Amino acid sequence: MQTLVSDLRFAGRSLRKSPGFTAIALLCLALGIGANTTMFTALNSMFLRPLPFEEPERLVSVNEVFESYGYMEDEISYPNFLDWTSDSRVFASRAAMVATSFNLTGENEASEYVSGGFMSARTFDLLGVRPILGRSFPHAAEGPGREPLAIISYSLWQRRFGGGRDVLGEPILLNGDPFTIIGVMPEGFHFPERQDVWVTLTIDGTTNRGAHGYLNVARLAPGVTLEQANAALAPITARLQAEYPETNARLSATVRPFHETFAPPAEVRAIILIMLGAVGFVLLIACANIANLLLARATGRRREMAVRVAIGAGRRRIIRQLLTESLVLAILGGGLGVLVGQWGLDLVQLGITQELAYWIRFDIDRQVLLFTLGIAVATGIIFGLAPAVRASRPNLHEDLKDGGRGTSAGASRNRLRSTLVVAELALSVVLLVGAMLMMRSFLALQGADPGFDPKQILTMRLSLAGSGYAEPAQRGAFVTRLVDEIESLPGIEMAAAVNYAPLSGSSSSSLIAIEGREYPPGERPAAAYRPVTEDYFQTLRVPLIAGRYFTAQEVADTAAGPAIINDVVAKTHWPDEDPIGQRFEMFGAMRTVVGVVPETRQRALDRRSEAQVFLPYGSVATRAVTLMARTQGEPDVMTLAVRGAIERIDPSLAPYAVMSMEHMVRQSFWDRRLYGYMFAAFAGIALLLSAVGVYGVMSYSVAQRTHEIGVRMAMGAEVRDVLRLVVGQTMTLVGAGIAIGLAGAFAVTRVLGGFLYGVESTDPVSFVSIPVFLSIVAIVASFIPARRAARLSPTLSLRTE
């Protein structure tokens, strides 16, 4: 222990004596470790951290698998869920919920949109989370005709009720219906994602097996595994397929960990892992830089090491001392890296425009700190070991002489330093090519055609819930009146309504059946449906391919049967026929195709070929409504006027998600923008570190070759000859690094293929421009030491020998 303390003290003194070296090394480490801390925190927050519930490892969800269409859905049929989880030997408890929204109204306060949910009475007990004020739902509160009870979030309690404890027993109006508040949940709790108010399910669980809109959570019985739970579902699935062929044919189920239901998609995990690999490259470049600095520093400490060996210090003792210095440096760099990592997380969160589940918090916890400590220690060993071993083998005869050079050792060090620079450049090429591909993909996505004109369109959403909008006719009449009111506003060219706007990320679909065709059970095709008002296509400036638009009478008629389809439906179902006049069944009614339009992107710009059916709003009047108004000027200017029109007709409705359509388009690819910027940031750090590495090696090389350069200049060499000598040496290193880097980039960037749009992973522009750019940076980095060498006085150069 005393020896360790002595080594630590000596390391501290040694680093203080070299403030320039220490500052540069700490900067390199802070950047490299900070980038790794940022990415690991993101991975930990979204995928590794346990859920904030009681025994989260036993929480699962049941997901439906549609075998005919090859996809899995987490919003399932409630009756199916009750059957699948009926075995108490497998499932200790279960709960289901429907995420929804409410218009919260009050006597003296403006209406407010709040996110909420209908849920099983036992949900909070199942999760092991209890109210901090009041009580959970009574188990008998669930079902039709029960007392309307509500539990609210801590944040809603604070902002709407002032945090008063007398809130219990108070009424709360949700969609115009009164509920009694019986509890307040803990601060920060917003299950399942961002909910603020919860009420109990009021449905009969034995009906409507074809409605697939329920989220669920179940707790496995003690000792039961996922494999056993899935095995228990198999016979139940087979029985339901036989008993209910209309709804359950080729429909199965699977049990998976609950955290996977609300965790970001698998592609997000994949891109985070890719970027974690990218910042690993950044850290390796930082390690190579510091190893080069240590090798240069060791040149100045050769006499010190030789003296220590001469008075009896063994190689092991010297290596341990030098490694201690490296580890002290690495741990200090790790501490700074935590700060840099937190700044990086703040920037990442600014780039995330989509709401994530409430338990995803980008904070640095104990697991992240342990990770940072681990990579700091590993980094210290990686960059410190080779220089320490080199320094522990001094040439006593040469190094004890003043000005001794140790020629062979110097050549060996130069080879190692050059190898490290080549490695830095190769890693930089891989990162820069990857960043170039991601940025080109983002730019291509930014310029993609969404299928409509998003300019000068204001959008906002409404939820037509409550008893006043129970019937489709009520909803249809309201929407028609509201659209007319908005169109009459000065500054509005035209307006329209739809259930979900293009590129909103939301969609609803239903099965269809083409007239005259037979479909086996479970084989009917599906299409997204869009109930729209009269001027929907004109507002978005979507052109007709064939046929006509809807008339005002068709939009208002609840029994109307016309339909407009997009070209995907036309090419899929009538590839060699005129689709106009063709008929198909949807929602139990026959529809006649009266028009064909191009596809408008619904979920994302890079997702194509979605079958879309547009219906007159009156025939399928949904509760979800998106208003769109094409304005004569900037859309934001008309926000208050459109809000006023809504309030004049129904002040209980609270508009939400108010934004321009151009903003909605940009928001639809926020993740690709974030990925591109992060890759660019990591590549920029790598480029900076590589430039520093090239500069350091060439400066060291010039210092080592001062005598040689003096001789050359004394024999008549000119400035350009010296410049050519130094820059030529640089280009040799750059050429080797680029060659290795391009080979690595061809292999590594293939994993980016699934995340690219409009550009191939072997894009020639990226693979040509990056080597050229890196060569220019390297030449610039080497030019300063080259100029310094060219200005050396031959007399002074010869005296340095």
C-alpha positions in Angstrom: 0.0 0.0 0.0 2.9 2.4 0.9 4.4 1.7 -2.5 1.2 2.5 -4.2 0.8 5.7 -2.4 4.3 6.6 -3.3 3.7 5.8 -7.0 0.5 8.0 -6.9 2.4 10.9 -5.4 5.2 10.6 -7.9 2.6 10.4 -10.8 0.9 13.5 -9.6 4.2 15.5 -9.4 5.2 14.2 -12.8 2.0 15.3 -14.5 2.1 18.7 -12.8 5.6 19.2 -14.2 4.3 18.7 -17.8 1.1 20.9 -17.9 1.0 21.1 -21.7 1.2 17.3 -22.1 -1.3 16.8 -19.3 -3.8 19.2 -20.7 -3.7 17.8 -24.2 -4.0 14.2 -22.9 -6.9 15.1 -20.6 -8.7 16.8 -23.5 -8.3 13.7 -25.8 -9.5 11.4 -23.0 -12.4 13.7 -22.1 -13.6 13.7 -25.7 -13.1 9.9 -26.2 -14.6 8.8 -22.8 -17.3 11.5 -22.9 -18.6 10.3 -26.3 -18.7 6.7 -25.0 -20.4 7.8 -21.8 -23.1 9.6 -23.8 -23.9 6.6 -26.0 -23.8 4.0 -23.2 -26.1 6.2 -21.1 -28.6 6.3 -24.0 -28.4 2.5 -24.3 -28.7 2.0 -20.6 -31.7 4.4 -20.3 -33.7 2.9 -23.1 -32.9 -0.8 -22.9 -30.8 -1.9 -19.9 -32.2 -0.1 -16.9 -34.8 -2.2 -15.0 -38.4 -0.8 -15.0 -39.4 1.1 -11.9 -41.9 -1.5 -10.8 -42.0 -4.3 -8.2 -40.1 -7.4 -9.5 -39.9 -6.0 -13.1 -38.3 -9.3 -14.3 -41.7 -11.1 -13.8 -43.7 -8.5 -15.8 -44.7 -9.6 -19.3 -47.1 -8.6 -22.1 -49.0 -10.7 -24.5 -48.7 -9.8 -28.2 -50.8 -10.9 -31.1 -49.1 -12.5 -34.1 -50.9 -12.1 -37.4 -49.6 -15.0 -39.3 -51.1 -14.0 -42.6 -49.3 -10.6 -42.6 -46.1 -11.6 -40.8 -46.2 -9.0 -38.1 -46.7 -8.7 -34.4 -49.0 -6.2 -32.6 -49.0 -5.1 -29.0 -52.6 -3.7 -29.1 -54.6 -6.8 -28.8 -58.2 -8.1 -28.4 -59.4 -7.9 -24.7 -61.5 -11.1 -24.8 -58.5 -13.0 -26.4 -56.2 -11.6 -23.6 -58.6 -12.8 -20.9 -58.6 -16.3 -22.4 -54.8 -16.4 -23.0 -54.0 -15.4 -19.4 -56.7 -17.4 -17.7 -54.3 -20.0 -16.2 -53.4 -18.7 -12.7 -50.6 -21.3 -12.5 -48.8 -19.3 -15.2 -50.0 -15.8 -14.7 -50.3 -14.5 -11.1 -52.1 -11.4 -12.1 -53.1 -9.5 -15.3 -54.4 -6.1 -16.4 -55.4 -4.4 -19.6 -55.6 -0.8 -20.6 -56.6 1.5 -23.5 -54.4 4.6 -23.9 -56.7 7.6 -24.8 -57.0 11.3 -24.3 -59.4 13.5 -22.4 -60.7 17.0 -22.7 -60.4 18.2 -19.1 -62.8 21.0 -18.3 -63.4 23.2 -15.2 -65.7 26.0 -14.2 -63.1 28.7 -14.0 -60.3 27.3 -16.1 -59.7 26.7 -19.8 -60.1 23.3 -21.3 -57.0 21.2 -21.3 -56.0 18.2 -23.3 -54.6 15.5 -21.1 -53.3 12.0 -21.9 -55.0 9.2 -20.0 -56.1 5.7 -20.0 -58.9 3.3 -19.2 -57.5 0.4 -17.3 -58.2 -2.7 -15.2 -58.8 -1.9 -11.5 -55.9 -4.1 -10.4 -53.3 -2.4 -12.7 -51.5 -0.4 -10.0 -51.5 -3.3 -7.5 -50.0 -5.5 -10.2 -47.2 -3.0 -10.8 -46.6 -2.6 -7.1 -47.0 1.2 -7.3 -49.4 2.8 -4.9 -50.8 6.4 -4.7 -49.1 8.8 -2.4 -52.4 10.3 -1.6 -55.7 8.4 -1.4 -56.1 4.8 -2.7 -56.0 2.6 -5.7 -59.1 1.5 -7.6 -61.3 -1.0 -5.7 -61.2 -4.3 -7.4 -64.9 -4.3 -7.9 -64.8 -0.9 -9.7 -64.2 -2.4 -13.1 -67.1 -3.2 -15.5 -70.2 -1.6 -17.0 -72.4 0.5 -14.7 -69.7 1.0 -12.0 -69.0 4.3 -10.2 -66.9 6.6 -12.4 -63.6 7.0 -10.4 -60.4 8.6 -11.4 -56.7 8.7 -10.2 -54.6 11.6 -11.3 -50.8 12.1 -11.7 -48.7 14.2 -9.4 -48.0 16.8 -12.1 -51.7 17.2 -12.9 -52.5 17.5 -9.2 -49.9 20.3 -8.9 -50.8 22.4 -11.9 -54.6 21.9 -11.9 -55.4 21.5 -8.2 -52.5 23.4 -6.6 -51.3 20.3 -4.7 -54.1 20.6 -2.2 -54.8 17.5 -0.1 -58.6 18.2 -0.3 -58.5 17.0 -3.9 -59.8 13.6 -2.8 -63.5 13.3 -3.5 -63.5 16.2 -5.8 -65.2 15.9 -9.2 -63.2 16.1 -12.4 -64.8 16.5 -15.8 -63.3 14.3 -18.5 -64.9 14.7 -22.0 -67.8 16.3 -20.2 -68.5 13.3 -17.9 -67.9 13.6 -14.1 -65.5 11.4 -12.3 -64.5 11.3 -8.6 -60.8 11.7 -7.8 -59.8 9.0 -5.3 -56.0 9.1 -5.5 -52.8 10.8 -6.6 -49.9 8.8 -8.0 -46.2 9.4 -7.1 -44.2 12.2 -8.7 -42.9 11.2 -12.1 -45.3 8.3 -12.6 -47.1 8.5 -15.9 -47.8 4.8 -16.8 -47.8 3.4 -19.5 -46.0 6.3 -21.3 -47.0 9.9 -20.5 -50.5 9.6 -19.0 -51.9 12.0 -16.4 -55.3 10.6 -15.5 -56.6 7.0 -15.2 -60.1 5.7 -15.0 -61.3 2.1 -14.9 -62.4 0.0 -17.8 -66.2 0.0 -18.3 -66.6 -2.7 -21.0 -67.9 -6.2 -21.0 -64.8 -8.3 -21.6 -66.7 -11.1 -23.4 -67.8 -9.1 -26.4 -66.2 -7.7 -29.6 -63.4 -10.1 -30.0 -62.4 -8.4 -33.2 -61.4 -5.1 -31.6 -57.6 -5.1 -31.2 -56.8 -2.0 -29.3 -55.8 -3.0 -25.7 -52.4 -2.8 -24.2 -51.7 -5.3 -21.5 -49.4 -6.3 -18.7 -49.2 -9.6 -16.7 -47.1 -10.9 -13.9 -45.8 -14.4 -14.2 -46.3 -16.8 -11.3 -43.2 -17.4 -9.3 -40.8 -19.8 -11.0 -42.6 -19.6 -14.4 -40.3 -18.8 -17.4 -41.1 -17.1 -20.7 -40.8 -20.4 -22.5 -43.3 -22.0 -20.2 -45.7 -19.2 -20.6 -45.5 -19.4 -24.3 -46.0 -23.1 -24.2 -49.2 -22.6 -22.1 -50.6 -20.2 -24.7 -50.3 -22.7 -27.6 -53.3 -24.9 -26.8 -55.5 -21.9 -26.0 -54.5 -20.3 -29.3 -55.5 -23.4 -31.2 -58.9 -23.6 -29.3 -59.7 -19.9 -30.1 -58.8 -20.4 -33.8 -61.3 -23.2 -34.0 -64.0 -21.5 -32.0 -63.7 -18.1 -33.6 -62.5 -18.5 -37.2 -63.8 -15.1 -38.3 -61.6 -13.2 -35.9 -58.9 -15.7 -34.8 -58.0 -17.7 -37.9 -54.2 -17.6 -38.2 -54.0 -15.4 -35.2 -51.6 -16.6 -32.5 -49.9 -15.0 -29.4 -46.5 -14.7 -27.8 -45.4 -13.6 -24.4 -42.4 -11.3 -24.1 -40.8 -9.1 -21.4 -43.0 -6.1 -20.7 -40.2 -3.5 -21.1 -40.0 -4.5 -24.8 -43.6 -3.2 -25.4 -42.7 0.4 -24.7 -39.0 0.4 -25.4 -37.9 2.1 -28.6 -38.0 -0.1 -31.7 -35.3 -2.6 -32.4 -33.8 -0.4 -35.1 -33.1 2.3 -32.4 -31.2 -0.3 -30.4 -29.2 -1.3 -33.5 -28.3 2.3 -34.4 -27.2 3.0 -30.8 -25.0 -0.1 -30.8 -23.5 1.1 -34.1 -22.8 4.5 -32.7 -21.4 2.8 -29.5 -19.0 1.1 -31.9 -18.3 4.4 -33.6 -17.4 6.2 -30.3 -15.3 3.1 -29.5 -13.2 4.1 -32.6 -13.0 7.6 -31.3 -11.6 6.3 -28.0 -9.1 4.2 -29.8 -7.9 7.2 -31.7 -7.6 9.1 -28.5 -5.6 6.2 -27.0 -3.3 6.3 -30.1 -2.8 10.0 -29.7 -1.9 9.8 -26.0 0.4 6.8 -26.6 2.2 9.0 -29.2 2.4 11.8 -26.6 3.8 9.4 -24.1 6.4 8.1 -26.5 7.5 11.6 -27.3 7.6 12.4 -23.5 9.6 9.3 -22.9 12.3 10.6 -25.2 12.8 13.5 -22.8 12.8 11.2 -19.8 15.4 8.7 -21.2 18.1 10.1 -18.9 15.8 9.8 -15.9 14.9 6.2 -16.7 18.6 5.3 -17.3 19.5 6.8 -13.9 16.8 4.8 -12.2 18.0 1.6 -13.9 21.6 2.3 -13.1 20.8 2.7 -9.3 19.0 -0.7 -9.3 15.4 -0.1 -10.4 14.0 -3.2 -12.2 11.9 -3.2 -15.4 8.8 -4.2 -13.5 9.2 -1.3 -11.1 9.6 1.2 -13.9 6.6 -0.2 -15.9 4.5 -0.1 -12.7 5.4 3.5 -12.1 4.7 4.6 -15.7 1.4 2.6 -15.8 0.4 4.3 -12.5 0.9 7.7 -14.2 -1.2 6.5 -17.2 -4.0 5.3 -14.9 -4.0 8.5 -12.9 -4.3 10.4 -16.2 -7.0 8.1 -17.5 -9.1 8.3 -14.3 -8.8 12.1 -14.3 -9.8 12.0 -18.0 -12.7 9.8 -17.1 -14.0 12.3 -14.6 -13.9 15.0 -17.2 -15.5 12.5 -19.6 -18.5 12.2 -17.3 -19.0 16.0 -17.6 -18.6 15.9 -21.4 -20.9 12.9 -21.5 -23.6 14.9 -19.6 -23.3 17.8 -22.0 -23.6 15.3 -24.9 -26.8 13.9 -23.3 -28.2 17.4 -23.0 -27.6 17.9 -26.8 -29.1 14.5 -27.6 -32.3 15.3 -25.6 -32.6 18.5 -27.5 -32.7 16.5 -30.7 -35.4 14.1 -29.5 -38.7 15.6 -30.5 -40.8 12.5 -29.8 -42.1 11.7 -26.3 -40.6 8.6 -24.8 -42.0 6.4 -22.1 -41.7 8.3 -18.8 -39.2 5.8 -17.3 -36.7 6.6 -20.0 -34.5 9.2 -18.3 -31.2 10.2 -19.8 -29.2 10.5 -16.5 -25.9 9.1 -15.4 -26.5 6.5 -12.8 -24.3 4.0 -10.9 -24.2 1.6 -13.9 -23.0 4.3 -16.2 -20.4 5.5 -13.7 -19.1 1.9 -13.4 -18.9 1.7 -17.2 -17.0 5.0 -17.3 -14.6 3.8 -14.6 -14.1 0.5 -16.5 -13.3 2.1 -19.8 -11.0 4.7 -18.1 -8.9 2.0 -16.5 -8.9 0.0 -19.7 -7.9 3.1 -21.7 -5.1 3.9 -19.2 -3.6 0.4 -19.7 -4.1 0.5 -23.5 -2.3 3.8 -24.1 0.2 3.4 -21.3 1.5 -0.1 -21.7 3.6 0.1 -24.9 5.3 3.4 -23.9 6.0 2.0 -20.4 7.6 -1.1 -21.8 9.6 0.9 -24.3 10.8 3.3 -21.5 11.8 0.4 -19.2 14.6 -0.6 -21.6 16.9 2.3 -21.7 20.3 2.3 -23.5 22.5 3.1 -20.5 25.6 4.0 -22.5 23.8 6.4 -24.8 21.1 7.8 -22.5 23.4 8.7 -19.6 25.4 10.9 -22.0 24.2 14.5 -22.4 22.6 14.7 -25.7 22.7 11.0 -26.4 20.4 9.9 -29.1 19.9 6.1 -29.0 19.6 5.8 -32.7 18.2 2.3 -32.9 15.7 2.9 -30.1 14.7 6.2 -31.8 14.0 4.5 -35.1 12.0 1.8 -33.3 9.9 4.5 -31.5 9.4 6.3 -34.8 8.0 3.1 -36.4 5.6 2.7 -33.5 4.5 6.3 -33.6 4.0 6.1 -37.3 2.0 2.9 -36.9 -0.2 4.6 -34.3 -0.9 7.5 -36.7 -1.7 5.1 -39.5 -4.2 3.4 -37.2 -5.7 6.8 -36.2 -6.2 7.7 -39.9 -7.7 4.3 -40.8 -10.2 4.6 -38.0 -11.0 8.2 -39.0 -11.7 7.1 -42.6 -14.3 4.5 -41.3 -16.0 7.1 -39.1 -15.9 9.9 -41.7 -17.3 7.7 -44.4 -20.1 6.5 -42.1 -20.9 10.1 -41.1 -20.9 11.1 -44.8 -23.3 8.3 -45.6 -25.7 9.3 -42.8 -25.6 13.0 -43.7 -26.2 12.3 -47.4 -29.1 10.0 -46.4 -30.6 12.7 -44.2 -30.3 15.3 -46.9 -31.9 12.9 -49.4 -34.7 12.3 -46.9 -35.1 16.0 -46.4 -35.7 16.5 -50.1 -38.0 13.5 -50.5 -41.5 14.1 -52.0 -44.2 13.4 -49.3 -46.9 13.2 -52.0 -48.5 16.6 -51.0 -47.5 20.2 -50.6 -46.9 21.0 -46.9 -46.3 24.7 -47.3 -48.6 27.2 -45.5 -50.7 24.5 -43.8 -51.7 24.8 -40.1 -52.6 21.5 -38.3 -54.1 20.7 -34.9 -55.7 17.7 -33.4 -59.0 17.2 -31.5 -60.5 14.3 -29.6 -64.2 14.1 -30.0 -64.9 12.0 -26.9 -67.7 12.1 -24.4 -71.5 11.7 -24.6 -71.9 14.7 -26.8 -70.1 12.9 -29.6 -71.3 9.3 -29.0 -72.9 8.9 -32.4 -71.1 9.2 -35.8 -73.8 11.6 -37.0 -72.9 14.0 -34.1 -69.3 13.9 -34.9 -69.9 14.3 -38.6 -72.1 17.3 -38.1 -69.6 19.0 -35.8 -66.6 18.5 -38.1 -68.6 19.8 -41.1 -69.6 22.9 -39.2 -66.1 23.5 -37.8 -64.5 23.2 -41.3 -67.0 25.7 -42.7 -66.3 28.0 -39.8 -62.5 27.8 -40.3 -62.8 28.4 -44.1 -64.8 31.6 -43.4 -61.9 33.1 -41.4 -59.9 35.9 -43.1 -56.5 34.6 -44.1 -57.7 31.0 -44.7 -57.8 29.7 -48.3 -59.4 26.3 -47.5 -59.7 23.8 -44.7 -60.3 20.1 -44.3 -60.3 17.3 -41.7 -59.1 13.8 -41.5 -58.5 11.3 -38.7 -54.7 11.3 -38.9 -52.7 13.7 -41.0 -50.0 12.5 -43.4 -46.6 12.0 -41.7 -48.2 12.2 -38.3 -46.9 8.7 -37.5 -50.5 7.5 -36.7 -52.7 5.3 -38.8 -55.7 3.1 -38.6 -56.4 0.1 -40.9 -59.2 -2.3 -41.6 -59.8 -5.4 -43.7 -61.2 -5.1 -47.1 -62.7 -7.6 -49.6 -62.8 -7.1 -53.3 -66.2 -7.8 -54.9 -66.3 -11.2 -56.5 -63.2 -12.6 -54.8 -63.1 -15.4 -52.2 -60.8 -15.2 -49.2 -59.9 -18.1 -46.9 -60.3 -17.2 -43.1 -57.6 -14.8 -42.0 -56.4 -14.0 -45.6 -58.4 -10.8 -46.3 -56.1 -7.9 -47.3 -55.9 -4.8 -45.1 -55.7 -1.1 -46.0 -55.3 2.1 -44.0 -58.5 4.2 -44.0 -58.8 7.9 -44.0 -62.2 9.6 -43.4 -61.9 13.0 -45.1 -63.9 16.1 -45.7 -64.7 17.6 -49.1 -61.6 19.8 -49.7 -59.0 17.4 -48.2 -57.1 16.7 -51.4 -57.4 20.3 -52.6 -56.0 21.6 -49.2 -53.0 19.3 -49.5 -52.8 19.8 -53.2 -52.9 16.1 -53.9 -53.5 15.6 -57.7 -56.0 13.2 -59.2 -54.6 10.3 -61.2 -58.1 9.2 -62.3 -61.8 9.9 -61.5 -63.0 12.7 -59.2 -63.0 14.0 -55.7 -65.8 13.7 -53.2 -68.8 16.0 -53.3 -70.1 18.0 -50.3 -73.3 15.8 -50.3 -71.2 12.6 -50.2 -69.1 13.9 -47.2 -72.2 14.7 -45.2 -74.1 11.4 -46.0 -73.5 8.8 -43.3 -74.7 6.1 -45.7 -72.6 7.2 -48.7 -70.6 4.5 -50.4 -67.9 6.2 -52.6 -64.2 5.7 -52.0 -61.0 7.2 -53.3 -58.0 4.9 -53.3 -54.3 5.5 -53.7 -52.3 4.0 -56.6 -50.9 1.3 -54.3 -54.4 -0.2 -53.9 -55.1 0.2 -57.6 -51.9 -1.5 -58.7 -52.3 -4.3 -56.0 -56.0 -5.3 -56.7 -56.7 -4.1 -60.2 -53.3 -4.1 -62.0 -54.7 -4.7 -65.5 -58.1 -3.1 -65.0 -59.6 0.4 -64.7 -60.1 0.8 -60.9 -62.8 3.5 -61.4 -66.2 1.8 -60.7 -64.7 -1.2 -59.0 -66.3 -2.2 -55.7 -65.0 -3.6 -52.4 -66.4 -4.1 -48.9 -65.1 -2.2 -45.9 -66.7 -1.8 -42.4 -69.5 -4.1 -43.6 -70.6 -1.8 -46.5 -69.8 -1.9 -50.2 -67.7 0.9 -51.5 -67.4 2.1 -55.1 -64.1 3.6 -56.3 -64.7 7.1 -57.7 -61.1 8.4 -57.7 -57.4 7.4 -57.6 -54.7 9.6 -56.1 -50.9 9.2 -55.6 -49.6 7.8 -52.3 -49.1 10.3 -49.5 -46.6 9.2 -46.9 -48.3 8.5 -43.6 -45.7 7.2 -41.1 -42.4 8.3 -42.5 -40.8 9.6 -45.6 -38.7 6.5 -46.1 -41.7 4.1 -45.7 -43.4 3.5 -49.0 -46.2 1.4 -50.5 -49.0 1.8 -48.0 -52.4 0.9 -49.2 -54.8 3.8 -48.4 -58.5 4.1 -48.8 -60.2 7.5 -48.4 -63.8 7.6 -47.3 -66.3 10.5 -46.9 -66.1 11.7 -43.3 -69.8 11.2 -42.6 -69.6 7.5 -43.3 -66.8 6.8 -40.8 -66.8 9.7 -38.4 -63.9 8.9 -36.1 -63.3 10.5 -32.7 -59.7 11.4 -33.6 -59.8 14.5 -35.8 -56.9 16.4 -37.4 -57.8 19.9 -38.8 -55.7 21.3 -41.6 -56.0 24.9 -42.9 -54.1 26.3 -45.8 -53.3 29.8 -45.0 -52.5 32.9 -47.1 -49.5 33.7 -44.9 -47.4 32.0 -42.2 -49.5 29.2 -40.6 -48.6 30.1 -37.0 -50.2 33.5 -37.4 -53.6 31.9 -37.8 -53.4 29.7 -34.7 -55.4 31.9 -32.4 -58.1 32.5 -35.0 -58.6 28.7 -35.6 -58.6 28.1 -31.8 -61.3 30.8 -31.5 -63.4 29.0 -34.1 -63.2 25.8 -32.1 -64.1 27.5 -28.9 -67.1 29.3 -30.4 -68.6 25.9 -31.4 -67.6 23.8 -28.4 -65.4 25.4 -25.6 -65.0 22.0 -23.9 -62.7 20.8 -26.7 -59.0 21.4 -26.2 -56.8 21.4 -29.4 -53.4 19.8 -29.1 -50.4 19.0 -31.3 -50.6 22.4 -32.9 -48.0 22.8 -35.6 -47.4 23.7 -39.2 -47.4 20.8 -41.8 -43.8 21.7 -42.7 -42.9 21.2 -39.0 -44.7 17.9 -39.0 -42.7 16.8 -42.1 -39.4 17.7 -40.4 -40.5 16.0 -37.2 -41.2 12.8 -39.1 -37.5 12.2 -39.6 -36.1 13.8 -36.5 -34.4 10.5 -35.6 -32.5 10.4 -38.9 -31.4 14.0 -38.4 -30.2 13.2 -34.9 -28.3 10.1 -36.1 -26.7 12.1 -38.9 -25.6 14.9 -36.5 -24.3 12.5 -33.9 -22.2 10.6 -36.5 -20.9 13.9 -37.8 -20.0 15.0 -34.3 -18.1 11.8 -33.6 -16.4 11.9 -36.9 -15.4 15.5 -36.3 -13.8 14.6 -33.0 -12.0 11.7 -34.7 -10.8 14.1 -37.4 -9.6 16.6 -34.9 -7.7 13.9 -32.9 -6.2 12.5 -36.1 -5.0 16.0 -37.2 -3.4 16.4 -33.7 -1.8 13.0 -34.1 -0.3 13.8 -37.5 0.9 17.2 -36.3 2.5 15.6 -33.2 4.3 12.9 -35.2 5.6 15.3 -37.8 6.8 17.8 -35.2 8.6 15.0 -33.4 10.0 13.7 -36.6 11.3 17.1 -37.6 12.9 17.5 -34.1 14.6 14.1 -34.5 15.8 14.9 -38.0 17.1 18.5 -37.3 20.7 17.5 -37.9 19.8 15.7 -41.2 17.8 18.7 -42.4 20.8 21.0 -41.5 23.1 18.8 -43.6 20.7 18.8 -46.5 20.4 22.6 -46.4 24.1 23.0 -46.1 24.6 21.0 -49.2 22.2 23.2 -51.2 18.7 21.9 -50.5 16.0 24.6 -50.9 12.9 25.3 -48.8 10.7 23.5 -51.3 12.9 20.4 -50.9 12.5 20.4 -47.2 8.8 20.9 -47.5 8.6 18.1 -50.0 10.5 15.8 -47.6 8.3 16.4 -44.6 5.0 16.5 -46.5 6.0 13.4 -48.4 6.6 11.5 -45.2 3.1 12.7 -44.1 1.5 11.5 -47.3 3.1 8.1 -46.9 1.4 7.7 -43.6 -1.9 9.1 -44.9 -1.8 6.8 -47.9 -1.4 3.7 -45.7 -4.1 4.9 -43.3 -6.6 5.7 -46.1 -6.0 2.4 -47.8 -6.6 0.4 -44.6 -9.5 2.7 -43.7 -11.3 2.3 -47.0 -11.1 -1.5 -46.8 -12.5 -1.3 -43.2 -15.2 1.2 -44.4 -16.4 -1.1 -47.1 -16.9 -3.8 -44.5 -18.3 -1.8 -41.6 -20.6 0.6 -43.5 -22.7 -2.3 -44.8 -24.4 -2.5 -41.3 -25.7 1.0 -42.1 -27.6 -0.1 -45.2 -30.9 -0.5 -43.4 -30.7 3.1 -42.0 -29.9 4.8 -45.3 -32.3 6.5 -47.7 -31.5 7.5 -51.2 -27.8 6.4 -50.9 -26.0 3.1 -51.0 -23.6 1.9 -48.4 -21.0 1.8 -51.1 -21.7 5.4 -52.3 -18.8 6.4 -54.5 -19.1 10.1 -53.5 -18.5 9.3 -49.9 -15.7 6.9 -50.6 -13.9 9.3 -52.9 -14.5 12.7 -51.1 -13.5 11.5 -47.6 -9.9 10.4 -48.6 -9.4 13.6 -50.5 -10.6 15.7 -47.5 -8.6 13.7 -45.0 -5.5 14.1 -47.2 -5.9 17.9 -47.2 -6.4 18.0 -43.4 -3.2 15.9 -43.0 -1.2 18.1 -45.3 -2.4 21.2 -43.4 -1.5 19.5 -40.1 2.0 18.7 -41.3 2.6 22.0 -43.0 3.5 23.9 -39.7 6.3 21.5 -38.7 7.4 21.4 -42.4 7.6 25.2 -42.5 9.5 25.2 -39.2 12.0 22.7 -40.6 12.4 24.8 -43.8 13.3 27.9 -41.8 16.0 26.2 -39.7 19.4 27.8 -40.0 21.9 25.2 -41.3 24.5 26.4 -38.8 22.2 25.9 -35.8 20.9 22.6 -37.2 24.4 21.2 -37.4 25.2 22.4 -33.9 22.3 20.3 -32.4 24.3 17.1 -33.0 
